[in-house]
């Protein structure tokens, strides 16, 4: 018998704010599903679905102990997300470095150029009433 298990993407898993909050909770301490559900106003079945998605993405491990199911964070599953973010961080740092260099060049040119001569400051005209 062939089982088709779905391997969820960590990007999809952390896209939902409830799942991010669940992940934050279980990253601090190992909690039962009921203890996780106590932190939210959404239904217990909704929490179970979110936990299932996090589990399928490899971000949470579920341990069955008697009647209780415990959730434990597996944060190494976020490495794919971290690697992706790092690539864009490098890209933006390079862009900001080029911008900084360009602005420094402009300031250097401005500092070297002589001040314009024979230009008087503009003074506003006084407007009065004619009588």
VMD Tcl script that builds the backbone (N, CA, C; Angstrom):
set m [mol new atoms 393]
animate dup $m
set s [atomselect $m all]
$s set {name element resname resid chain x y z} {
  {N N UNK 1 A 0.835 -1.173 0.000}
  {CA C UNK 1 A 0.000 0.000 0.000}
  {C C UNK 1 A 0.888 1.247 0.000}
  {N N UNK 2 A 0.636 2.152 -0.930}
  {CA C UNK 2 A 1.408 3.384 -1.051}
  {C C UNK 2 A 0.642 4.506 -0.358}
  {N N UNK 3 A 1.330 5.169 0.557}
  {CA C UNK 3 A 0.696 6.309 1.225}
  {C C UNK 3 A 1.287 7.588 0.660}
  {N N UNK 4 A 0.444 8.504 0.374}
  {CA C UNK 4 A 0.881 9.777 -0.165}
  {C C UNK 4 A 0.884 10.809 0.953}
  {N N UNK 5 A 2.017 10.954 1.630}
  {CA C UNK 5 A 2.108 11.917 2.712}
  {C C UNK 5 A 2.499 13.267 2.143}
  {N N UNK 6 A 1.817 14.266 2.611}
  {CA C UNK 6 A 2.051 15.617 2.145}
  {C C UNK 6 A 3.126 16.265 2.999}
  {N N UNK 7 A 4.150 16.733 2.367}
  {CA C UNK 7 A 5.216 17.460 3.069}
  {C C UNK 7 A 4.969 18.938 2.822}
  {N N UNK 8 A 4.507 19.610 3.839}
  {CA C UNK 8 A 4.200 21.032 3.714}
  {C C UNK 8 A 5.486 21.850 3.694}
  {N N UNK 9 A 5.374 22.980 3.098}
  {CA C UNK 9 A 6.457 23.928 2.964}
  {C C UNK 9 A 6.525 24.801 4.224}
  {N N UNK 10 A 7.716 25.037 4.781}
  {CA C UNK 10 A 7.802 25.889 5.972}
  {C C UNK 10 A 7.319 27.313 5.712}
  {N N UNK 11 A 7.456 27.795 4.476}
  {CA C UNK 11 A 6.968 29.135 4.146}
  {C C UNK 11 A 5.447 29.194 4.301}
  {N N UNK 12 A 4.787 28.158 3.819}
  {CA C UNK 12 A 3.335 28.079 3.963}
  {C C UNK 12 A 2.961 27.980 5.436}
  {N N UNK 13 A 3.711 27.212 6.170}
  {CA C UNK 13 A 3.399 26.993 7.584}
  {C C UNK 13 A 3.488 28.279 8.393}
  {N N UNK 14 A 4.480 29.100 8.131}
  {CA C UNK 14 A 4.633 30.327 8.927}
  {C C UNK 14 A 3.891 31.509 8.324}
  {N N UNK 15 A 3.194 31.297 7.232}
  {CA C UNK 15 A 2.450 32.395 6.600}
  {C C UNK 15 A 1.253 32.825 7.437}
  {N N UNK 16 A 0.713 31.945 8.230}
  {CA C UNK 16 A -0.469 32.252 9.029}
  {C C UNK 16 A -0.060 32.775 10.408}
  {N N UNK 17 A -0.663 33.874 10.867}
  {CA C UNK 17 A -0.281 34.422 12.178}
  {C C UNK 17 A -0.589 33.491 13.352}
  {N N UNK 18 A -1.637 32.686 13.243}
  {CA C UNK 18 A -1.921 31.735 14.320}
  {C C UNK 18 A -0.817 30.685 14.418}
  {N N UNK 19 A -0.351 30.212 13.270}
  {CA C UNK 19 A 0.705 29.200 13.286}
  {C C UNK 19 A 2.015 29.780 13.812}
  {N N UNK 20 A 2.299 31.040 13.457}
  {CA C UNK 20 A 3.504 31.675 14.009}
  {C C UNK 20 A 3.396 31.801 15.522}
  {N N UNK 21 A 2.217 32.156 16.006}
  {CA C UNK 21 A 2.017 32.283 17.452}
  {C C UNK 21 A 2.142 30.923 18.139}
  {N N UNK 22 A 1.584 29.891 17.525}
  {CA C UNK 22 A 1.703 28.538 18.085}
  {C C UNK 22 A 3.167 28.130 18.145}
  {N N UNK 23 A 3.878 28.379 17.079}
  {CA C UNK 23 A 5.303 28.036 17.028}
  {C C UNK 23 A 6.079 28.783 18.111}
  {N N UNK 24 A 5.753 30.038 18.323}
  {CA C UNK 24 A 6.415 30.817 19.382}
  {C C UNK 24 A 6.137 30.229 20.763}
  {N N UNK 25 A 4.910 29.816 20.979}
  {CA C UNK 25 A 4.552 29.218 22.274}
  {C C UNK 25 A 5.335 27.943 22.546}
  {N N UNK 26 A 5.321 27.029 21.566}
  {CA C UNK 26 A 5.967 25.737 21.813}
  {C C UNK 26 A 7.485 25.829 21.698}
  {N N UNK 27 A 7.995 26.931 21.150}
  {CA C UNK 27 A 9.448 27.123 21.137}
  {C C UNK 27 A 9.941 27.428 22.550}
  {N N UNK 28 A 9.079 28.042 23.359}
  {CA C UNK 28 A 9.452 28.389 24.734}
  {C C UNK 28 A 9.366 27.188 25.673}
  {N N UNK 29 A 8.322 26.372 25.455}
  {CA C UNK 29 A 8.154 25.187 26.297}
  {C C UNK 29 A 7.269 24.172 25.588}
  {N N UNK 30 A 7.458 22.958 25.956}
  {CA C UNK 30 A 6.663 21.858 25.419}
  {C C UNK 30 A 5.261 21.924 26.021}
  {N N UNK 31 A 4.236 21.933 25.169}
  {CA C UNK 31 A 2.862 22.087 25.641}
  {C C UNK 31 A 1.954 21.015 25.059}
  {N N UNK 32 A 0.896 20.702 25.805}
  {CA C UNK 32 A -0.129 19.818 25.259}
  {C C UNK 32 A -0.984 20.627 24.290}
  {N N UNK 33 A -1.724 19.921 23.441}
  {CA C UNK 33 A -2.607 20.617 22.515}
  {C C UNK 33 A -3.619 21.471 23.262}
  {N N UNK 34 A -4.133 20.962 24.375}
  {CA C UNK 34 A -5.089 21.741 25.161}
  {C C UNK 34 A -4.470 23.021 25.717}
  {N N UNK 35 A -3.243 22.931 26.182}
  {CA C UNK 35 A -2.554 24.120 26.710}
  {C C UNK 35 A -2.292 25.129 25.602}
  {N N UNK 36 A -1.980 24.657 24.404}
  {CA C UNK 36 A -1.805 25.559 23.266}
  {C C UNK 36 A -3.130 26.252 22.969}
  {N N UNK 37 A -4.212 25.482 22.923}
  {CA C UNK 37 A -5.532 26.018 22.587}
  {C C UNK 37 A -5.999 27.076 23.583}
  {N N UNK 38 A -5.564 26.978 24.829}
  {CA C UNK 38 A -5.963 27.948 25.852}
  {C C UNK 38 A -5.510 29.372 25.525}
  {N N UNK 39 A -4.496 29.510 24.696}
  {CA C UNK 39 A -3.944 30.826 24.359}
  {C C UNK 39 A -4.692 31.515 23.212}
  {N N UNK 40 A -5.673 30.851 22.642}
  {CA C UNK 40 A -6.335 31.385 21.452}
  {C C UNK 40 A -7.846 31.419 21.618}
  {N N UNK 41 A -8.470 32.286 20.844}
  {CA C UNK 41 A -9.936 32.368 20.862}
  {C C UNK 41 A -10.559 31.531 19.757}
  {N N UNK 42 A -9.742 30.974 18.882}
  {CA C UNK 42 A -10.283 30.121 17.826}
  {C C UNK 42 A -10.571 28.731 18.394}
  {N N UNK 43 A -11.337 27.949 17.652}
  {CA C UNK 43 A -11.783 26.646 18.154}
  {C C UNK 43 A -10.625 25.659 18.309}
  {N N UNK 44 A -10.855 24.660 19.130}
  {CA C UNK 44 A -9.865 23.597 19.348}
  {C C UNK 44 A -9.587 22.837 18.050}
  {N N UNK 45 A -10.634 22.531 17.222}
  {CA C UNK 45 A -10.345 21.879 15.943}
  {C C UNK 45 A -9.481 22.746 15.012}
  {N N UNK 46 A -9.675 24.063 15.063}
  {CA C UNK 46 A -8.847 24.955 14.240}
  {C C UNK 46 A -7.389 24.914 14.704}
  {N N UNK 47 A -7.191 24.882 16.016}
  {CA C UNK 47 A -5.832 24.774 16.558}
  {C C UNK 47 A -5.200 23.461 16.108}
  {N N UNK 48 A -5.971 22.389 16.156}
  {CA C UNK 48 A -5.457 21.079 15.724}
  {C C UNK 48 A -5.034 21.108 14.261}
  {N N UNK 49 A -5.810 21.782 13.428}
  {CA C UNK 49 A -5.444 21.880 11.998}
  {C C UNK 49 A -4.153 22.671 11.821}
  {N N UNK 50 A -4.016 23.771 12.561}
  {CA C UNK 50 A -2.787 24.559 12.473}
  {C C UNK 50 A -1.585 23.746 12.936}
  {N N UNK 51 A -1.754 23.004 14.012}
  {CA C UNK 51 A -0.659 22.174 14.527}
  {C C UNK 51 A -0.311 21.070 13.526}
  {N N UNK 52 A -1.320 20.521 12.875}
  {CA C UNK 52 A -1.065 19.492 11.864}
  {C C UNK 52 A -0.224 20.066 10.720}
  {N N UNK 53 A -0.545 21.267 10.278}
  {CA C UNK 53 A 0.230 21.901 9.199}
  {C C UNK 53 A 1.662 22.149 9.647}
  {N N UNK 54 A 1.834 22.642 10.869}
  {CA C UNK 54 A 3.189 22.862 11.397}
  {C C UNK 54 A 3.955 21.549 11.505}
  {N N UNK 55 A 3.263 20.504 11.883}
  {CA C UNK 55 A 3.888 19.187 11.988}
  {C C UNK 55 A 4.296 18.662 10.612}
  {N N UNK 56 A 3.406 18.810 9.640}
  {CA C UNK 56 A 3.709 18.350 8.279}
  {C C UNK 56 A 4.858 19.134 7.652}
  {N N UNK 57 A 5.036 20.375 8.102}
  {CA C UNK 57 A 6.144 21.193 7.604}
  {C C UNK 57 A 7.444 20.891 8.346}
  {N N UNK 58 A 7.373 20.038 9.350}
  {CA C UNK 58 A 8.572 19.677 10.098}
  {C C UNK 58 A 8.965 20.701 11.144}
  {N N UNK 59 A 8.025 21.556 11.545}
  {CA C UNK 59 A 8.339 22.600 12.509}
  {C C UNK 59 A 7.907 22.251 13.932}
  {N N UNK 60 A 7.053 21.255 14.048}
  {CA C UNK 60 A 6.591 20.791 15.360}
  {C C UNK 60 A 6.577 19.272 15.354}
  {N N UNK 61 A 6.975 18.702 16.474}
  {CA C UNK 61 A 6.880 17.255 16.654}
  {C C UNK 61 A 5.795 16.995 17.690}
  {N N UNK 62 A 4.938 16.024 17.419}
  {CA C UNK 62 A 3.859 15.656 18.332}
  {C C UNK 62 A 4.229 14.333 18.999}
  {N N UNK 63 A 4.222 14.330 20.311}
  {CA C UNK 63 A 4.480 13.115 21.084}
  {C C UNK 63 A 3.206 12.721 21.812}
  {N N UNK 64 A 2.807 11.465 21.638}
  {CA C UNK 64 A 1.626 10.943 22.328}
  {C C UNK 64 A 2.087 10.328 23.637}
  {N N UNK 65 A 1.554 10.806 24.753}
  {CA C UNK 65 A 1.844 10.264 26.078}
  {C C UNK 65 A 0.510 9.965 26.748}
  {N N UNK 66 A 0.099 8.737 26.685}
  {CA C UNK 66 A -1.209 8.379 27.226}
  {C C UNK 66 A -2.287 9.044 26.397}
  {N N UNK 67 A -3.145 9.790 27.063}
  {CA C UNK 67 A -4.208 10.489 26.336}
  {C C UNK 67 A -3.761 11.854 25.840}
  {N N UNK 68 A -2.657 12.332 26.329}
  {CA C UNK 68 A -2.186 13.675 25.979}
  {C C UNK 68 A -1.259 13.648 24.776}
  {N N UNK 69 A -1.362 14.684 23.973}
  {CA C UNK 69 A -0.452 14.887 22.842}
  {C C UNK 69 A 0.344 16.152 23.122}
  {N N UNK 70 A 1.667 16.017 23.140}
  {CA C UNK 70 A 2.550 17.133 23.440}
  {C C UNK 70 A 3.161 17.681 22.153}
  {N N UNK 71 A 3.266 18.997 22.089}
  {CA C UNK 71 A 3.880 19.679 20.942}
  {C C UNK 71 A 5.244 20.201 21.347}
  {N N UNK 72 A 6.208 19.928 20.500}
  {CA C UNK 72 A 7.574 20.399 20.730}
  {C C UNK 72 A 8.080 21.031 19.440}
  {N N UNK 73 A 8.680 22.199 19.555}
  {CA C UNK 73 A 9.177 22.909 18.368}
  {C C UNK 73 A 10.423 22.238 17.813}
  {N N UNK 74 A 10.513 22.212 16.496}
  {CA C UNK 74 A 11.707 21.737 15.780}
  {C C UNK 74 A 12.153 22.893 14.894}
  {N N UNK 75 A 12.830 23.845 15.502}
  {CA C UNK 75 A 13.143 25.096 14.813}
  {C C UNK 75 A 14.176 24.946 13.708}
  {N N UNK 76 A 14.882 23.830 13.666}
  {CA C UNK 76 A 15.815 23.625 12.561}
  {C C UNK 76 A 15.066 23.526 11.234}
  {N N UNK 77 A 13.769 23.285 11.301}
  {CA C UNK 77 A 12.944 23.272 10.092}
  {C C UNK 77 A 12.821 24.642 9.449}
  {N N UNK 78 A 13.203 25.681 10.193}
  {CA C UNK 78 A 13.165 27.039 9.648}
  {C C UNK 78 A 14.432 27.406 8.881}
  {N N UNK 79 A 15.379 26.484 8.785}
  {CA C UNK 79 A 16.629 26.777 8.081}
  {C C UNK 79 A 16.400 27.168 6.629}
  {N N UNK 80 A 15.441 26.556 5.989}
  {CA C UNK 80 A 15.134 26.894 4.597}
  {C C UNK 80 A 14.684 28.352 4.479}
  {N N UNK 81 A 13.880 28.786 5.433}
  {CA C UNK 81 A 13.406 30.172 5.454}
  {C C UNK 81 A 14.579 31.113 5.741}
  {N N UNK 82 A 15.402 30.737 6.695}
  {CA C UNK 82 A 16.564 31.550 7.051}
  {C C UNK 82 A 17.505 31.713 5.866}
  {N N UNK 83 A 17.753 30.637 5.140}
  {CA C UNK 83 A 18.635 30.706 3.966}
  {C C UNK 83 A 18.066 31.646 2.907}
  {N N UNK 84 A 16.758 31.565 2.693}
  {CA C UNK 84 A 16.102 32.414 1.696}
  {C C UNK 84 A 16.197 33.887 2.095}
  {N N UNK 85 A 15.954 34.165 3.365}
  {CA C UNK 85 A 16.025 35.539 3.870}
  {C C UNK 85 A 17.455 36.064 3.764}
  {N N UNK 86 A 18.422 35.213 4.060}
  {CA C UNK 86 A 19.825 35.615 4.005}
  {C C UNK 86 A 20.235 36.069 2.610}
  {N N UNK 87 A 19.749 35.379 1.585}
  {CA C UNK 87 A 20.062 35.782 0.209}
  {C C UNK 87 A 19.557 37.191 -0.074}
  {N N UNK 88 A 18.355 37.504 0.370}
  {CA C UNK 88 A 17.802 38.842 0.146}
  {C C UNK 88 A 18.464 39.884 1.033}
  {N N UNK 89 A 18.907 39.484 2.213}
  {CA C UNK 89 A 19.644 40.417 3.067}
  {C C UNK 89 A 20.941 40.838 2.385}
  {N N UNK 90 A 21.634 39.871 1.801}
  {CA C UNK 90 A 22.877 40.168 1.081}
  {C C UNK 90 A 22.606 41.091 -0.105}
  {N N UNK 91 A 21.545 40.822 -0.836}
  {CA C UNK 91 A 21.178 41.639 -1.990}
  {C C UNK 91 A 20.928 43.090 -1.567}
  {N N UNK 92 A 20.130 43.288 -0.517}
  {CA C UNK 92 A 19.806 44.644 -0.082}
  {C C UNK 92 A 21.008 45.339 0.539}
  {N N UNK 93 A 21.847 44.606 1.247}
  {CA C UNK 93 A 23.056 45.227 1.786}
  {C C UNK 93 A 23.945 45.737 0.665}
  {N N UNK 94 A 24.088 44.967 -0.405}
  {CA C UNK 94 A 24.892 45.392 -1.547}
  {C C UNK 94 A 24.282 46.641 -2.194}
  {N N UNK 95 A 22.971 46.674 -2.320}
  {CA C UNK 95 A 22.312 47.852 -2.899}
  {C C UNK 95 A 22.505 49.082 -2.028}
  {N N UNK 96 A 22.365 48.929 -0.732}
  {CA C UNK 96 A 22.561 50.067 0.168}
  {C C UNK 96 A 24.017 50.524 0.177}
  {N N UNK 97 A 24.951 49.583 0.057}
  {CA C UNK 97 A 26.367 49.949 -0.029}
  {C C UNK 97 A 26.623 50.789 -1.271}
  {N N UNK 98 A 26.032 50.386 -2.407}
  {CA C UNK 98 A 26.196 51.161 -3.654}
  {C C UNK 98 A 25.556 52.541 -3.523}
  {N N UNK 99 A 24.403 52.617 -2.891}
  {CA C UNK 99 A 23.743 53.903 -2.678}
  {C C UNK 99 A 24.593 54.804 -1.798}
  {N N UNK 100 A 25.138 54.239 -0.734}
  {CA C UNK 100 A 25.995 55.010 0.165}
  {C C UNK 100 A 27.222 55.539 -0.575}
  {N N UNK 101 A 27.815 54.707 -1.424}
  {CA C UNK 101 A 28.978 55.122 -2.207}
  {C C UNK 101 A 28.603 56.244 -3.176}
  {N N UNK 102 A 27.464 56.119 -3.823}
  {CA C UNK 102 A 26.997 57.129 -4.759}
  {C C UNK 102 A 26.753 58.469 -4.043}
  {N N UNK 103 A 26.119 58.426 -2.890}
  {CA C UNK 103 A 25.856 59.649 -2.135}
  {C C UNK 103 A 27.159 60.298 -1.664}
  {N N UNK 104 A 28.130 59.487 -1.287}
  {CA C UNK 104 A 29.437 60.016 -0.876}
  {C C UNK 104 A 30.119 60.704 -2.053}
  {N N UNK 105 A 30.004 60.112 -3.258}
  {CA C UNK 105 A 30.572 60.733 -4.456}
  {C C UNK 105 A 29.898 62.067 -4.758}
  {N N UNK 106 A 28.595 62.124 -4.621}
  {CA C UNK 106 A 27.872 63.378 -4.847}
  {C C UNK 106 A 28.298 64.446 -3.846}
  {N N UNK 107 A 28.441 64.063 -2.593}
  {CA C UNK 107 A 28.864 65.019 -1.577}
  {C C UNK 107 A 30.281 65.509 -1.840}
  {N N UNK 108 A 31.149 64.613 -2.314}
  {CA C UNK 108 A 32.526 65.004 -2.608}
  {C C UNK 108 A 32.546 65.993 -3.771}
  {N N UNK 109 A 31.754 65.751 -4.802}
  {CA C UNK 109 A 31.676 66.678 -5.942}
  {C C UNK 109 A 31.143 68.026 -5.496}
  {N N UNK 110 A 30.140 68.004 -4.653}
  {CA C UNK 110 A 29.532 69.238 -4.167}
  {C C UNK 110 A 30.527 70.034 -3.334}
  {N N UNK 111 A 31.321 69.354 -2.553}
  {CA C UNK 111 A 32.305 70.023 -1.708}
  {C C UNK 111 A 33.431 70.627 -2.546}
  {N N UNK 112 A 33.781 70.011 -3.674}
  {CA C UNK 112 A 34.863 70.491 -4.525}
  {C C UNK 112 A 34.427 71.640 -5.425}
  {N N UNK 113 A 33.176 71.691 -5.791}
  {CA C UNK 113 A 32.727 72.732 -6.729}
  {C C UNK 113 A 32.656 74.068 -6.006}
  {N N UNK 114 A 33.149 75.153 -6.705}
  {CA C UNK 114 A 33.148 76.478 -6.078}
  {C C UNK 114 A 31.712 76.994 -5.946}
  {N N UNK 115 A 31.551 77.860 -4.968}
  {CA C UNK 115 A 30.236 78.455 -4.747}
  {C C UNK 115 A 29.947 79.430 -5.876}
  {N N UNK 116 A 28.733 79.506 -6.354}
  {CA C UNK 116 A 28.394 80.433 -7.434}
  {C C UNK 116 A 28.606 81.886 -6.984}
  {N N UNK 117 A 29.099 82.719 -7.938}
  {CA C UNK 117 A 29.382 84.127 -7.635}
  {C C UNK 117 A 28.254 85.002 -8.150}
  {N N UNK 118 A 28.180 86.185 -7.585}
  {CA C UNK 118 A 27.232 87.216 -8.006}
  {C C UNK 118 A 25.780 86.771 -7.920}
  {N N UNK 119 A 25.485 85.963 -6.999}
  {CA C UNK 119 A 24.091 85.584 -6.798}
  {C C UNK 119 A 23.681 86.142 -5.448}
  {N N UNK 120 A 22.692 86.992 -5.492}
  {CA C UNK 120 A 22.227 87.572 -4.236}
  {C C UNK 120 A 21.081 86.739 -3.691}
  {N N UNK 121 A 20.961 86.709 -2.397}
  {CA C UNK 121 A 19.866 85.939 -1.830}
  {C C UNK 121 A 18.533 86.563 -2.216}
  {N N UNK 122 A 17.561 85.748 -2.344}
  {CA C UNK 122 A 16.232 86.221 -2.711}
  {C C UNK 122 A 15.564 86.751 -1.457}
  {N N UNK 123 A 15.092 87.969 -1.560}
  {CA C UNK 123 A 14.376 88.549 -0.430}
  {C C UNK 123 A 12.926 88.710 -0.826}
  {N N UNK 124 A 12.051 88.369 0.054}
  {CA C UNK 124 A 10.645 88.476 -0.300}
  {C C UNK 124 A 10.216 89.935 -0.400}
  {N N UNK 125 A 9.313 90.204 -1.318}
  {CA C UNK 125 A 8.787 91.559 -1.470}
  {C C UNK 125 A 7.788 91.819 -0.364}
  {N N UNK 126 A 7.803 93.052 0.097}
  {CA C UNK 126 A 6.848 93.423 1.114}
  {C C UNK 126 A 5.584 93.896 0.430}
  {N N UNK 127 A 4.522 93.348 0.839}
  {CA C UNK 127 A 3.234 93.727 0.271}
  {C C UNK 127 A 2.517 94.594 1.285}
  {N N UNK 128 A 2.156 95.740 0.854}
  {CA C UNK 128 A 1.428 96.650 1.745}
  {C C UNK 128 A 0.111 97.050 1.079}
  {N N UNK 129 A -0.697 97.680 1.858}
  {CA C UNK 129 A -1.953 98.178 1.307}
  {C C UNK 129 A -1.737 99.514 0.655}
  {N N UNK 130 A -2.406 99.702 -0.413}
  {CA C UNK 130 A -2.384 101.025 -1.050}
  {C C UNK 130 A -3.549 101.825 -0.484}
  {N N UNK 131 A -3.266 102.993 -0.173}
  {CA C UNK 131 A -4.344 103.839 0.327}
  {C C UNK 131 A -4.624 104.982 -0.570}
}
mol reanalyze $m
mol bondsrecalc $m
mol representation Tube
mol addrep $m
